[in-house]
């Protein structure tokens, strides 16, 4: 009985925290603070949101030129880099230098020293520092709702994507910015993207769009 009561208390606290965070986020779109970088890149998070599934659903393939908007501490970046292989490249962009520093440190670890195809970029989604038609694919994982002007960011992404290029947006229910799949589809369509595929479930989904 004690264990059951404890689980109920923990669940109640989690729900309360989600309500508070979502209320705050409704009025203030901000990126995840850098001090939770280790949590975002933890094995616990990877069990809940397996990187191999996210990479597969996003459509990341060998040889692609890929941009990750809002890479954070790099929870998925190394997986994307290995997926594109030596002939491809991943540009990891984030607005927070401390997040990029965490990713930089991650790439120096022995298990990642074989990865040579990641370039770290400090920049804003509102003003991407790339030429038009530069990328085969752009992906965002629990990032789109953190961007203050989503329309401007998506227009920038459309600019840097090649014709027929893919935008993959992944969302995760525990994230306080989580939107329904229908909301993500609506946002993409309103900025001129064509729905390519929606996969996953309520808990963890990916919507893939195509640039006309």
N, C-alpha and C positions, 0 to 999 in steps of 0.2 A: 504493500500500500504506500509506503514511504517513497519508493522509486516512482510509482505512478504519479503521486502528488508532485514530486520533483519535476518530472517530465512535463506535467501540465503547467507548472510555474514557468519553466524554461520556454515552453511554447507560447505562453501568454506574454512573456517579456519580449520574445522575438516579434510577435504580432504587433505589440505596442510600439516597439522600435521602428518597425516597418511603417506604421501609420504616421509616426512623428517625422521620419525621414521623407516619406512621400509628400507630406504636407509642406515641408520646407522646400523640397525640390520643385513643387508645383509653381512656386513663385521665384525660385532662383536656380537657373541652370548653371552649374559649375562642374568642372572635372573632378574626378575622384582625387582626394588629397594624396600627396606623394607618400605620406607615412604609412598608408595601407598597401603600398606596393608589394610587400612580402606576402600579404594575405591574398592579393589578387593573383600572385604567381605561386601559390601554395599547392601542395599535392592534394589537399582537401578540395580546393576549388577544381582541380583537374579531374577529380573523381566525379564531381557533380556536373562538370561541363567538359567532357573529354575532348582535348584538342584535335585528335585525329578525326572525330566526327565533324567538328566545326570546319576544319580544313576541307574535308571532302564535300560537305554541303555547300561551302562557299564557292567551290569550283576551281580551287587553286591547283594548277597542274605544272608539270615539268616544263621548263623553258620560259615561263611567263615573267613579265615585268610587273611587279606587284607593289601597290602602295597600301600600307596599313595606317589608317588615320586613328590617332589616339592609341598608340602602342602601349602606353604605360610602362610597366616594368618588364614587359616582354613575355607575358604568360603564353602567348600563342606565336610570337615572332619567330622563334627558332624552329618551330614545327612548320611554319610557312616556308622558311628558308630551305629546309630540307626537302619540302615538297616540290619547290621549283628547281632544285638541283643546281649544278654548276653553271648551266647555261642560262639560268634565270637569276633574278635579283629581287630582293625585298627592300623597299625604302620604308623605314620605321619612323613615323612622324608623331611628335607629341609637343604640346605647348609648354610642358613643365620640364625644365632642365634636370630637376632631381629625379624624375621618372626615367629620363634618358640615361642618367648616370647609373641608375640601378640596372638598366638593360646593358649598359656598357660593361659594368662589373660582371654581369652574368655571362657575357660572351668571353670573358677571360678565364672562366672555369674550365678545367680539363675536358669535361664532357662536351664542351661547345667550341673548342679550339679548332675543330675541323670546319667550322662554319665561316666562310669568307665572303658571303654574298649578301650581307646586310649592311645598309648604310643608314646611320642615325641622322635624323633631320629635326632641328627645333623649328617649329612653325605652327601656324594657325590654320584650321580647316577653312577659315573664311578667306584666306589668301595663300593658296598652295604655291610653293616656290618651284613650279615645274611648267614646262612648255605644254601646249595643248596636244592632245593625242599621244601622250607619253606612255600610258599604261594599258595592259591587257585586263587588269582587274584591280579594283579598290575594295578593301574590306574594312568593316568597323565592327567591333565586338563590345556591346554595352556602352556605346559612345554617342550615338546619334542624338539621344535625348539630353545629353549633357551640353550640347552645343547651343548657345543662345539664339543664333539665327540659322536655323536648320536649312531654310530655303537657299540662303547664300552659300552655305557649305556644300549643299548638293549640286548647286549650279557650278561651283568650282570643281567638284569631283567629275561632273559631266564634261567639263572643259578638258580636264587632263586625261580622261579616258579615250581610248581609240574608238572609232565607230564600231559598234557591235560589242564593245567592252562591257565587262560585268561589274556591277556594284553589289556586294554581299553585305547584308546587315543582319547581325546576330544579336538576339536579346535573351536575357536570363532572368527568370521570375524573381529570385531573391534581390536583384539589383533594385534600389529605390527609385530608379528612373524608368523601370520596366513599362513598356507600352504593349497593348494587345497587338497581335499579328495584323489585324485589320487596320490598325492605326498606322503601322509601319508601311503597309502596302499603299494606303491612301497618300501618305507623305511622299513616297517615291513617285507615284503616278502624277501627283500634282506638280512635280518639278520636271516632268517630261520623260521619266524613265518608263520602260515597258517591263511589266512583270514577266520574269522568266520562270521562276519556280519558288514555291514556299514549302519548306520541309521542317521536320521536327514536331514538337508538341507545345502545349501551353507553357510548360516548365522551361523549355530551352528550344528556341526556333531560329531558323535562318531564312531570310527572304532574299532571293537573288533577282536583281533587275538587270536589264540590258539597255545600253545607250543606243538609241535608234541610229 
